[in-house]
Each structure stands twice: as structure tokens, then as C-alpha cells.
Amino acid sequence: MAATLPGPVKLRPRLDAKIWGGRRLTEFGLHLPDTQLYGEALLTSPDTVVQNGPWTGRTLAELIASDPVGLLGETGCDLAGADNVFPLLIKLIDASDVLSIQVHPNDDQAPVGSRGKTEAWYVLDAEPGAVLYVGLDDPDAFADIAAASRHGDSIGDQMRVLPVRAGDALFIPAGTIHAIGAGILLYEIQQPSAITYRFDDWGRVDADGQARKLHIEEAIAVSDPQSRPEIRRPVVRRSTDPAQPFITCREFGIEVIGLEPLEGMTFLPEAGVSAITCVSGRVVIAQDGESVPVGLGETVVFLGGHREIAIRSYSASQLLHGWIGPG
């Protein structure tokens, strides 16, 4: 059992190469170790490595396993599931090419012992003309779309297309049919689940000419064709503001924090388990007298109940603050 509650826990992310990835994660301070195309930096996965304090060099999973209830609380443990992972999976995603058209189950639809996947996106950068594919143009045509999909037809031309720019956000409830378009860098916060059912992969094949597996029947079974979320434009929380969440749901809340150079703020977080990711600038974050510098692309997590967080910026900075839902 953990002897004392940790202060801010800084993590080294895991990098995942993807067929649709690129090299732009370097723009967020991440070192790409080789010439592969990297699509995801997993910032709070179980195998992320602690970079400060007495748990340095150990994984986030090992830290939480030392005292799951004490560190996550009852709500955090409920959202984490039986394996007691960190209950928020946060990623940076570099979509150099379009991702597959996919859908995720909710908790009730997920396989026994697994969680569903509700998620949200915050666009960090988007090339001119970049789009997200979210929901169907005609939800009432789902039966015909499903039948065509079973016969091997693409559903790409049935998708609703949303142009996006940096600063846009989108909530993606489980059951929403969606795809991230090419030329987009984004932050994703989600339930800690990897369950993805591919509806369509745009006819893409790998270097060996092999197509990735599709999951047509599973995708049809969990789809909510009426789910057609709209773009949101978050209000940035300033140092004297109360919390400014642009998305709140059963699983999580999220807000954007903006600080001017050498500006500070102190607040009691909305939940006892949360995470802050620096997406521009550089700050120092402290809790219970322990402080850690946090630079571009770096993430700290907070465990062990409601405790005040203090932030001071070195330069103009923007942070994304996510926390577990109300339970």
C-alpha cells in the first residue's frame, strides 16, 4: 500500500506506430525513436513510466496497484474496471492519413469484463481543408447502409463531414460512427478501453497488400445512427475563473486552461483523479508542496482525493485538464 499520497505524477508516454500516422508528434516535444510513422502518444496508459518522485522508473499501473482505492477512490475504481487502470486514457493523435470509419460499444455492449468507449477530441492543429467524419448524413438510411456494408460496399460517402480548425472540440459518445480525417493533430480523452469495431477502412492495404480486418456485424450491432455530435468551441479558463468544462459526462469532464507569462493560478480540482497536459508553453505544477516542471506535450496525473493544485507559467501556456466523471 502506498505510504503517502503522491503529488503531481509526471509520465513518459508510450508511442504507437500506425499505418495512418506521421512524424508531427515531434512538434509536441516527443522524441520519435526511428523512422516509422507514429499515430499515437498514449499519455496515461498503464505502461507509461513515472518520471518524478519515489516511483520514478515504475509504471503508472504499478503505482496504482500499490493502493487502488486510496489513489483512485470509489468512483475512480468503478470507472477503471476490475483491472484498476487509470480511469482516463489520454492520447495525442497525429492523423497524417484518414483513420478507419469505426464505432465503439458502450459499457453494456462491451464484452464481459471490458469497458465501453466514450471519448472526446480537442483539435490542436488542422491543415487547410481538414475534416472529421462524425455520424451519418442520413441516419434513417442506416438499414440500407448496413446492408451495403455487408456486401462489401464502402460507407465513406454516407458519412457526415465537418470541417475543423485548431481549438474545435467534439464529444463522441459510444455508438457514434466516426473517423478522424487526414492532416489533423488532436488531443483525445476517453474511457480506458481499446475496443474498436472497424466499419470501413477506405480500401486501404498495408505494405504487403493486406487489408486490415473489418468488424461489420459488431459495428452494426453497437451503432447509434442518430448520434450526430456538433463542433464545440471551448471557452478558455483564465486564472481567476471557476472551472469552464466544455464537456461533462458520466465518464469525464474536460476544460482548457490559458495562462499568460509568469501568471499563476490555484484551484481545487473538480475530482480527486485528474490529468493535465501541456499543449503550449511551459509551466510548474505543484500539489501538497511537491512541484514538477511540465513542458510541451507532457502530462501529469493527480491521485488520492481532492487536493489543491497550483500552476505557474514560464511563458504563455495552454493546458488541457481532464477529470473523472461524477459516478
Buried (B, 14 or more C-beta within 10 A) or exposed (E): EBEEBBBBBBBBBBBBEBBBBBEBBEBBEBEBEEEEBBBBBBBBBBEBBBBBBEBEEBBBBBBBBBBBEBBBBEBBBEBBBEBBBBBBBBBBBBBBBBBBBBBBBBBEBBEEEBBBBBBBBBBBBBEEEBBBBBBBEEBEEBEEBBEBBEEEEBBBEBBBBBEBBEBBBBBBBBBBBBBBBBBBBBBBBBBBBEBBBBBBBBEBEEEEEEEEEBBBEBBBEBBBBEBBBEBBEBEBBEBEBEBBBBBBBEBBBBBBBBBEEEBEBEBEBBBBBBBBBBBBBBBBBBBBEBBBBBBBBBBBBBBBBBBEBBBBBBEBBBBBBBBBBEE
